[in-house]
Amino acid sequence: MQQQQQQSAKVIPISVSTLRGGLYQPWNPYREGHTLARARRFGWLFPAMAANSRKLGLFLVRNAGKLVFFFLLGFMASCKKSDSLGDISNIPGLGGDTSSNTAIDQWIYDSLTLKYNVTAKYRWDQFELELNKTLTPPMESKIIPVLSAVKQVWINTYVAEAGETFMKTLIPKFFVLVGSASWNTDGTITLGTAEGGRKVVLYVLNNFRTKSMVGYQPSDSFNIKQMFHTIEHEFGHILHQTVYYPVSFKTISVGFYTANWNNVTDANANRDGFVSAYAMSAPDEDFVEMIGIMLTEGRNGFNNIVNSIPAGTSADGVTQADAQSRLRQKEATVVGYFKDTWNIDFYSLQTRVRAQVVSLIQ
């Protein structure tokens, strides 16, 4: 069931919530409804008690800091020297934690750190992630297969087309690996995030399984394609945040972007000239969704998306010819951007990436 739910998910960016103002109010002993206010209200019954209550309240407010200090001082003085605090030389979570190197650590160092100055964090650290999400650590048995595939499908293909200097300059230096997906309140899931071109978080690693791994089923190919779609999508953000894509791209589907993209199917998004539903969320996402899907699905796969748009008019009034034209214009912009900005033959890169994806699933 969870597998089916995840297959309908799109790549979602991080959203950060902020504290609302007015959450904390200053303590007022005389505000309406407070105990001391009620004592004052019924002071005609117990004048002495009401007066003393007001004095006590004011005393506590004015001297709260001193009272806390003397309480702590008394508490510390009450401890005996003979009391054992246990082993305080190794309290986890206070920083400086160490762990012995494993075969996984050595593989990461030899394969990623030495050449590209890249590291990957797979030991669990919730503070690298959103604290309001329930997440699962990655299984250690998945780490090397996943990172090997990342190197094979993503890093090596870009190096072959653009050279090592290109990749060493732009590759994110820090990967955080998570076993489960990150579920959002609207029912979508986050499959990956990129932060400032430095840090990439990859989710759903525990579902990763290639054809060479025990228990592989054809349905596992979905998870593999989604993972590389996510990586190519996030790297597309790094590229356009380094050198922006032509502004003419934003005019191709102007007026059709929507915050309600998650209520649109991919098929209906195609009919409006978008490569996926998530591409409808904003021009930047549209651009990198084109990159991610064109690379992972290959040229034939993208052509199938364009050619499968049915005849007629979409619910938003876009004809088949207009939808196909918009997708072809976006394709041409992406191809030109890669050539003019990075001197990369996009179609050659596309062929390389697709070949490596196929080698993992077929």
Number of C-alpha atoms within 10 A of each C-alpha: 5 6 12 9 11 20 13 13 19 22 22 18 15 13 8 6 7 6 6 7 7 7 6 7 7 6 9 13 15 15 11 10 9 13 14 21 18 14 20 19 11 13 14 11 11 11 13 10 15 20 15 12 17 17 13 13 16 14 11 13 13 11 10 11 11 11 12 11 11 11 12 12 11 11 10 10 10 9 10 8 7 6 7 8 6 6 7 7 6 11 10 10 8 7 8 9 9 8 7 5 8 9 9 15 17 12 15 20 17 11 17 19 15 11 11 19 14 18 19 21 16 18 14 15 13 15 7 12 15 13 9 8 12 12 18 18 18 20 15 14 10 16 23 15 17 19 18 16 18 15 15 16 24 22 19 19 21 20 15 13 16 16 13 15 11 13 16 16 10 15 20 22 18 18 18 20 29 28 22 19 23 21 17 13 6 8 11 18 21 22 26 28 20 22 15 10 18 14 18 22 21 22 25 24 25 21 18 19 23 23 16 12 11 8 9 14 12 11 13 17 20 15 20 24 20 22 23 22 26 27 24 24 25 26 23 20 23 21 18 16 13 11 12 13 19 12 10 10 20 17 10 16 19 10 8 15 18 14 10 11 18 18 10 14 14 21 16 17 21 25 31 28 29 28 30 25 25 26 25 27 17 17 19 18 21 23 24 24 27 24 26 24 23 27 27 29 22 22 17 12 15 19 15 12 21 22 11 14 21 15 10 12 15 18 10 10 11 15 19 21 15 15 24 23 15 21 24 15 16 24 19 12 19 21 16 18 20 18 13 11 13 14 12 18 16 20 15 14 21 21 18 21 26 21 16 17 23 17 13 18 19 10
